[in-house]
C-alpha cells in the first residue's frame, strides 16, 4: 500500500526516456533576482509566496494547482452519487468522510493557488465556463457499488503515486498542502481495497461486479498520469523547476508495478493481455493506452463531462445565498466593531 514513507527517487537513473533537467529561460528582470531564484531551486529549497519568482513559474503553478483543486471538487461527484445507496451504515459513514475529505483537499489547494495572486472567483469561473482542465478520470460514470471500491483502490492509488512526489515540490504552500492530502488519500486507497476484499469474499455476482468495475476503470487510471513523456509539453520545465519530480511515464510504470500484486491478492484480472513481468527491465510491460480517447475526454467529450460541469455550476448557483449571507454578516460585524472602537 502507499504511505507517506513511500520512497521515490528524484529521477530514474540512466533509464531510456527519462526527462533531464534543462536550463530555464531567463526572464527580462534583474539578473540578481533570477540568480537568487535559480540558487534556491538548484539547492532543492522552497520558494515561498513573498519570494520573487519568474512569471512562467507562477503561471505554471497556478495552472497545475488550480487544475488539481478542480479535480478534487469534481472528484466528489462520481462517489457522491453513491452516498444514499451505500450498502451499510458503516460504508455510508466511510464514504461521507471520504467525499468530505476531497472537498477539504480542494479548499487547501485553492488556498495554495491564491498565494500566487489568483482569486478563487477567477479559478472557479474558469472551471464553470469550461476553460479550466480537471482530471480526465472524473468524466466516467459510477455504475455499481463496486465502482466506489475501485475508485478508492485504483483512482486514489494512482492519485497518491502522482502526489507523493508533490510533497517535495519547490513551491512551499503546495508542498505543505500535499503532505496532508497524501495522508488522507492513503486512507481512501485502503478503504477502497478493503471494500473490494469484502466483496471478493461474497457471492459470484459480487465478484463479477468487482471484475466488471476493474475492467472499466483500469485503462482510464493509467491515462490519468498524463500523456507519454515524449508528448508532455510541460514536463521538462516542470522538472527543471522542481515542481514535478518524476515523469508521467515513470509514475505510470510504478503504479502498474505496485498494482499487479494487489490485484493477485484481491483475485481480479487486470484487463490487459500484454501485461507481463519483464525480467530485463525489472518492470511489468503493459499494452497500449488509447490516447485518442484520453484527449477527447480532456477536451470535453467524455461520457460525463457535461453532467459534471452542470452539477458544479448548479451547486455554485444554489450556494449564492449562503455566500451573500456570509458577506452581509461579515460586513455588519465589521461595522459594529468599528462603531465600538470609535
Ligand atoms: N486529465 O504536459 P503534461 C485525484 C493535461 S485528483 C486532464 O504532462 P503536466 C482525486 C495537462 O494539464 C487528480 N488533463 O502536463 C480526487 C496539460 O494541459 P495544459 C488530479 C490532463 O502538468 C478526488 C496537458 O494535458 N491530480 O486524484 O506537466 C478523488 C499536457 O500534459 C491529464 C493532479 O492534478 C489528465 N489526467 O502534468 C479521488 C496532480 N493529464 O494544462 C482522486 C497535480 C495531463 O497544458 N498535477 N493533462 O492545458 C500533476 O501532477 C500534473 O499536472 C499532471 C500533468 C501529471 C496531471
Boltz pocket constraint, residues with backbone or C-beta under 6 A from the ligand:
constraints:
  - pocket:
      binder: B
      contacts: [[A, 63], [A, 64], [A, 67], [A, 68], [A, 69], [A, 71], [A, 72], [A, 75], [A, 76], [A, 102], [A, 133], [A, 134], [A, 135], [A, 136], [A, 137], [A, 151], [A, 155], [A, 156], [A, 158], [A, 159], [A, 162], [A, 223], [A, 224], [A, 225], [A, 226], [A, 227], [A, 231], [A, 232], [A, 233], [A, 234], [A, 235], [A, 238], [A, 244], [A, 248], [A, 298]]
      max_distance: 6.0
